């Protein structure tokens, strides 16, 4: 709890440092997306945002130092933009598709163009490889990744995320080398509904046991 509290303090300071404030209503923010379509990414502007705002959790180059926060380096830019939009409350007073008290402020404060800028910057960075930590669970994790669990309707993870976890832009994230703790936390979030932006993952999460989630998440960390 103290760690989470410290994270909030760091994030509040980071927001103040760059003068970001949430001044638009939810409806107005989404209207801006439609009226002012974003243009070509500005990597220098994206780097400035990443360095001044995002680095506290994700690292200046998108390589976070621990599993509490995801690695963003090398992630598909279109996917990152979509996730930023999903952190914001939706039009018509509907809740955000991803409930996250830290990210809602950041996502709501970014313009559509700056979402594209910072996403493109992180996408252009080189991800640091990860590794599996539990050799005993690698066979189970590999089985789920490559073949799924047919009798429970769990498809192979590789079918969407690719054999080596490279994903598909906007549709499926790059998972190769991602922190096991973060992957497991997202599967849990899909199950309990705090992350509600993928119905297939919601269904899959319900069909996996705790041990299976840990095994496949650890396997993902070592994919390359």
N, C-alpha and C positions, 0 to 999 in steps of 0.2 A: 504493500500500500504506500509506503514511504517512497519507493522507487517511482510509482505512478504519479504521486504528488510532485516529486521533483521534476518529472517529465513535463507536467503541465506548466510549472514555473519557467522552465527553459523555453517552452513553446510560446508562452505569453511574452517573454522578453524578446524572442526572435520576431514575433509579429510586430511588436512595438518598434523594433530597430529599423524595419523597412517601411513603417507607416501604413501597414495594411489594416483596414477596418472594414467590417461588413456593413456597408451603407445601402446596399440594394435590397429590396424585398425579394423573396423567392420568385415571385411571378415576374418581376422586372428583370432579375438575373437570367431567367430562362428566355425571356423575350429578347434580351440582348444577344443571346446565342443565335437566334433566328434573323434578327434585323441586321446584325453586324457579323457576318460570317468571318471567321478567323482566316488569316492569310498564311503566307510562308513562315515557317518557324524562324525565330531569331534566337540562335544558340547562345549568343552573348548575354541576352536578356534572361534566357533560361538558366544559364550558369549563375548569373547574379542572384536569381531567386533561390536556386539550389544551395548556393554557398551561404546566403544570409538567412534563409528560412528553413530549408529542409535538412541541412547538414547535421543539425543536432540529433536527429533520429536516424536518418537514412545515409549519412555520410556525404561529404561534398561531391563525391564522384558516384554516389548511388550504391556504394558498398557498405551497408550498415555493419556495425561491429557485433551485433548479437541478434538472437532470434525474436526479440520483442518487436522488432521492426523489419520489414522486408527489404531485401536487396532490390534496388530499382535499376541498377546498371544493366544495360542490354535488354531491358524489358521493351516490348513493342510499344511504340509511342501512341498508336491509336488506342491500345488497351488502357494505357495510363490515363489518357484523356477521358475515356469512358468511366473509369473508376473515380476520377475526381468529380465528375458530374453526378455519379451515383452517391457520393458522400453528402451531397447537398439535398435539403428538403425538396420534394418534387412539387410540380405545379398543382394548384388546387388544394393546397394545405396537406398534401399527402406526405408521409414521413420519408426520410431518405432510404434508399434501397440498401445502403450500408450504414448501419448505426455505429458511429465512432465519434465520441466526444472530442477527441483531439483533432481529427481530420475535418470535421464539419466546418470549423472556423477557417481553416486554410483554404478549403475548396470553395467556400462561399465568397472569400475575399479575392479570389483570382478571376481575372477577366477570361473570356473564352480564348483570346489570343495568348495570354500568359499560360493557360493550361497547355496549349500546344507548344509554347516555347520551352517550358520546363520539362514536359514529357519528351520532346525531341532531344533535349540535352541529356537527360538520363539514358535514353535509348542509345545515344551515341557513345556512351561510356563502356569500358571493358569490365565485364563482371568477373569477380574473383571466384575461382572454383571452390566448391564445398566438398564435404566428404561424409560418408555414412559413419556413424559412431558405434553402432551395435551390429557386429558381424553375425550374431545369432539370428537376427530378424531379417537379414538381407534376402534369404531365399523367399520368405513370405512376401516381403515388399516387392521383390522382383516379379513374383507370380501375379500379384494384384496389378502391377504396372503393365505387364505384358499381356496378361490373359484375362484379368478381372476375376469375378467370382460368379460363374454362370448360373448356379442354382439359386442365387439371391438377386439376380438381375443387375449385377455390378459390372459394367463394361470395362474393358482394358483402359487404363489411364492413357496409354500410348495412342489410343485411337483418336483422341482429341489433342493431347499435348505433345504428341510425337514420340518416337522411340527414345530419343535422347533428351526429351523435355524442352524442345525449342518452341513449342506452341504454334499458334496461328494468329497473325496480327488481328487485333480488335476482338476476335472470338474467344481465343484461349490463350492464357498467359504463358510466358516462358517460365518453366519451373526448374530447369537445370541448375543445380547448385544452390537452390533456395534453402534458407534455414529450415530445418526440420520442425522446430518449435512453431515457427510462423505458419507453415503448411498445415500442421495439426490444428492450430488455433482457427484457421480459416475453415477447415472441414467441420469443426465444432460449431463455428458461426453459421455455416450453411444449415446445419442440423437444427440449431435452436432458433433460427429465423432472424438473428441480429444482422446477418448478411443475406439479403433477399433479392439478389440480382442474377440468380441462375437457378431455374427450377430443376434442370437435370442434376446439378450438384446438390441441391436440397434433398432430392430423392436418393441419390447415391450415398450421401452422408448418413442417412437413416439406416442404410443397409450394412454399414461397416461397424465392427466392434471396436472398442477402445484399442485393443492390441493390434488390430489390422490398421487402424489409422496411424498409430505410432510406427508400425513397420513400413508402410508405404511412404510416410513422410520422411523417415530416416533414409530410405532408399533414394528418394528424390534429391536429398541433399548431396548425394554422391554422383548423381547423373552428370555426364558431360559428353 
